[in-house]
Structure formats: structure tokens, C-alpha cells
């Protein structure tokens, strides 16, 4: 936890750390056992209910939601410290409501949409997902072919979306679709499509590594009224980016928690395990892994907190977010890998959380923009900096 | 009734304590510090007494370096009403702490002082008892249960071989044992509220107390490392080793 946090945010992070240690960590064993047995990766309703009650009691609710919507409106720096603590466990639990689309909705929702979608979403009464990628277009939006065509006062959406998370429980989906002739970002608009809208089809569930699931969606003459356009027509890309920037910082914080946990386990094993007459901790190969991991964790935390502080000050941190996305996911990938290697065969089992953490980090190198695309964006920014 | 709860800033219970290289004490530079866990139990008990309507105000006191204000803030976030910080860089030993607390008691007139039975840094387990002696108040130490009825407090104590219950006339001193309660988390709204709660700062001289240490720490050393054990092949070998090597039988 960073020392430059305000006193109250440090206390809050301390409290969350205790919550993770006392409430979530004890559930890890059964979550892992179920996942290993091929059952659903997640908490049972019996496990989740007391956690949610405790969150209510402790005020760990709507942490990033503005005060006028009943939230705690914590600054990004505080949210990062909290997410770092949550990242330490494989128990899938987010302080409710899980609201990755909040910032996008806050930025562009019309007064009617605020009332109808944003409010229940912020209060945790509604959930949502966002459909961006397509079978032929992921990190590069230029290939996006899903199209919405005006028909009278309605819009008719046709196309195919993939890798969408949280679909079954979502009350509405934000669909990105082409409405104009723009080649790249131009002419992409966002639409709010409610569950059950005719022509909105959940095509299939896709099992991902790391215990998660995503979905492929089909929009077949899916007709929505003009009131479902989210934000300015043809200008949907920028607000979507806004959502992604916050998410990328958050991913950096999760990676910090994951790497901390892996390093902690690595050190514990290195202290105890003796091979060929010496502790693993006395071997240079292990010592270098430890030193490298500790240094990278420190560097990553500085990057995340710097970007969070700038974001709080209203500075555009798109480039920093790209750097964090690349650095944090690769850093956590190498730390979890070294931890697994230190455990030997035990590290390959599904009894330890390391394999699941490693798989989740692996996925993180791809979603919200693959590392290579982020590197491209960073490089472009620097190469084009001078005339 | 007003309750006074002294809280001490100590090395966090999760941190592995290390001895300074020059052997003068324990390393605290760059080490996570927290409220002494037994003091957390004391704060919790005071809050429960307030929730029951028995206590009206909880005053948390911390003595030591300026950063003790953070420890006080934690007590305020849990539910204490205000804080007193007696700021000094002097190494405070139990007698000095007890004298400072006695001076605060003389100013604040609490009906009850609840302290941790010991601090997890030096494990002296002396301050509560010394404070009771200085004030001439009854003491119920190592409490695992506390009940107040009228002017009497009944304290169940964890003693060797079982539990002992004593009845004390208020005002009194209680020191907390591990099983008295499980301290609550400071909730987010209470953490935010704690920012606005007052902390009064004073110096030992303001209380007319000279906190200079009376004991000299000669040296601090790590406990000797445990030697690896040996496996014996038979009972006869074990007995032989116990007789000739360990020389215990």
C-alpha cells in the first residue's frame, strides 16, 4: 500500500486488507476445489450473502459512484489501493455494484437515461455489459462491421459481437455500432439495448482460461428507438475509451495484488523448502526472482498511483494507462510464473491459487487491448511527438 | 460515564520484528505500525459499553511520537469520540506512561479506564497495574468478560487454572485479554467522520510529568535459533540420549 495516500484512504485500504484476509481468504479453498472439480468458478449464494451484508455494514458500497447518486465518490488513488488488496485473492468478489460502465454512462447519458439506466446501475439494482469486439475486429476498431441504420425514428442494429463478459445477468448491454462512413473511430455510436429486445440473441457461451466465461452475441434486425442512442451520434468511441482508461488502471492495481500474493507465497516456500542441502532461499536463482519481483511491484505501484493521481486531477492519462496495462500484466505474469516454478509440482496443482492467478493474468494481457496494441499506441505517441 | 482508553502505537502484529544491527532496540524505520491489538480490544469494549448506554463518552489517549495521531485516528474511526495526544520523542517506559495517564485522569475524571493487558512490542504488562496503584483505584486485569451494574463492575479474569471473577467499585482500571471481544472494522463512513473528530495535543511538561526513562536497556538480541532435531531409531536410544546427552533423566 502506498504511503503517500491520505490518512483516511490509508485507513480504508487497511480495512479492506483486513476484509480480504478475514472474510475472503477463508473461502479460497472451497472456491478452488469447486473450480478444480469443473463446477462454476465463483461464490455460492450462501457464501456471497453474508459478504454483501458486511459490505453494507462497512459502507463498502458504490465506492466510485458520485455522491448525488448515493455513492462514496472515492478518488481514483483510493480505489487503486482498494483494488490492489482485492487482487490478492482468487475469490471472485468486487465491492458492489460491479460497475465498469459507470464512467461512460456518467459522461454521456441523457437525463432520461440517467434516471432509467444509470441510477439503478449505480445503486446495484441493475447490471450491464459492453459489446465492443467482433469476430473480425478486436483491438482495432477499424474492422468493426456491426451497423445501425436509421429507420424513421428508430435504429436497426445488425452484426455480431464476441468476448462479452457478464451477459447472462446483464439488464442492458451497451453495443458499439457503426452509424456513419468514418473509416476508423469516426461514425461509431453507442446504443443501450435492453435484455429481451427482439433481435438481440445470446449466440453462445465461451469458456475462457482463468475460470471465466464470455459470450458471443448476434444482433439481427434489432430495433431500438432513438432514445437508446448513448451520447453523441457517431462520437461513441471517446466515451468508450474513458471507460477503458479507468479499467486499465484498475487492472494495474489487480496485478499488483496478484503479484504481491505470488511473491508472498514464493518467499514462504523458498524459506521452507530444502533441496540438495540448502534452502531455496539461499539460491541465487530464487533470490533474483524475489528481488526482481519486489522491484517491479514497487515500480508498478508508483506507475498506478501516479496515473491515478493525474486522473483525479483531470489529466488525460491514456498513454500512462497503456504503459500500466503492458507493464503490470507482464510483471504479474512473470511473478506468478516464478512462484509456480518455486513450488515445483505443487505449483502445477489446482490446490494452490497460483495457477488460477496466472491464467487470469494471462487473459489480462489480451482483454481491454492486447499488449502489442498498447505498445503501438505508446510508440506512436512518442514517434509523432516532434515535427 | 466517561471511559478513557489509552492506545499504543506498535509494530504491526503481522510484521516479523527485527533487532537493530547495533543491538539498541527493535527496528521501526520503514516498518508498518498499528494499534496494539489488546488496545483495539479495549476500544471495542468501550464502544460496546457506549452502545449499551452505560458510557456517554470515549476518550482515546496515545503517548509518544507525533505519528501516534494515526493510532488515535484509528480509535476515532472505530467509534471513540475524541483523542488526546501526549507528544514526546522520549522512550516511554510503563511508569512514565502510568504517571502521564494518571495526570490525564485527574483532568478528565473518567469513571473507567480500559487498557490492553500488555503491548505486543515490549510485553511489559505493567502500565494498567501501575496506573491503578498511582490512582489508588481497584483493578481488574486480564479481563475476558466485563459487566457494569450501578457503581460496580464485575470483571472475569483469565488466571492460571481458570477464570476468576472480581467485583470492583467504580472508578476502576480494567486491562483486556484476548477473548474479551472481537474488535470491529472501522467502517468507511466512520473513517470519514473520524477526520472531523478533535485530537488535543499536549506535552508531558503540560501534565507536570518527567517522562525520562528509569530503566536502561543494555542490549536487545534475537532469540537463539532453534537447532535442528534428530531422529532416534528406538526407545532405548531415546532414553540413552536423554540420559547421556540431554542429561534430563
Interface residues (C-beta under 8 A of the other chain):
Chain A: X7 X8 X11 X12 X14 X15 X18 X19 X57 X58 X59 X60 X63 X72
Chain B: X34 X70 X73 X74 X77 X185 X186 X187 X188 X189 X190 X191 X192 X194 X195
